[in-house]
Amino acid sequence: MTTMDTAPTGGRPKSRGSKRAWLFLSPLLILNGLVVLGPALATVYYAFTDWSGLGPATFIGFDNFTRAFADPAVHDALWHNVIWFVLFGSIPTAMGLLGAYLLSQVKRFQVLFRALYFIPYVVASVVNAAVWKMLLSPTSGIGHAMGIDHAWLGDPDTSLLSVNFVVDWHWWGFLAVVYLAAMQGVDPELYDAAKMDGANRWQQFTSVTLPGIRPTVVFLSLMTVIWTLKAFDYIFIMTGGGPAGSSEVVSTLMYKQAFNEYEAGYAAALGLTMTVIIGFVLAGYQYLKRKGWEE
């Protein structure tokens, strides 16, 4: 092998390789900029305009945000987002932790159970929502077969809770599998030490398991907050935000304002507001992470 075949050393070859890497990445970066950055910047602009979605837009300053601040429909949608967060953040997390802990005690067929847990998550949300919409039907669903003819999705008192039940069912298996993977990384010697100290199963779970998987719990809690603010698909498919706005969240309200009411500028303002809220959530997470809260 000659010196020409050997990898050169020094600054210039490394710089040349870096430029070549950026050259190969540039098409993807340009495409990402057009698909993501372009619409994002356009949303910021249109949030300050009166725009129907077609034709020219008229700059109106902060009028859209002032309107949103006083809009009862926005208040109700935000309140439904809060309810959604409480339910979506607590029930699937508790079920996921419990399911993962029970599954960690299983020695045989664990892979099978993990697959069964994961199936609802990998099925398309459109399919899940359509199937559960039929199952919750007052004329042909599970309730009707049991003699309970209640319109779960058509009753304002139960519509949001019913959709949330379906989303919790879809989501908790994913959490269980992720939590199980984190639990398997906890040092077994810690459990042995806890047993020697007389700790029971619950004490082992709270004193060893939870601290050992805290980074995973914190990260998934952050994602839960973000996904709560972005909740759309199941609600839109199963209830459309109804009846009478009883299951309306900000995302479905934005859709209606943009495509039903032709107030795309107002919808952009709502979307920008939710983006700012998510930004504050991410900033809080980074602050707590720097403080070592998840360690």
Secondary structure, DSSP 8 states (H G I E B T S, - for coil): --TTTS---SHHHHHHHHHHHHHHHHHHHHHHIIIIIHHHHHHHHHTTEE--SSS--EE-TTHHHHHHHH-HHHHHHHHHHHHHHHHHHHHHHHHHHHHHHHHHT--SSHHHHHHHHHHHHHS-HHHHHHHHHHHT-TTTSHHHHTT----TTTSTTTHHHHHHHHHHHHHHHHHHHHHHHHHTTS-HHHHHHHHHTT--HHHHIIIIIHHHTHHHHHHHHHHHHHHHHT--HHHHHHTTT-STTTT--HHHHHHHHHHTS--HHHHHHHHHHHHHHHHHHHHHHHHHHHTTTT-
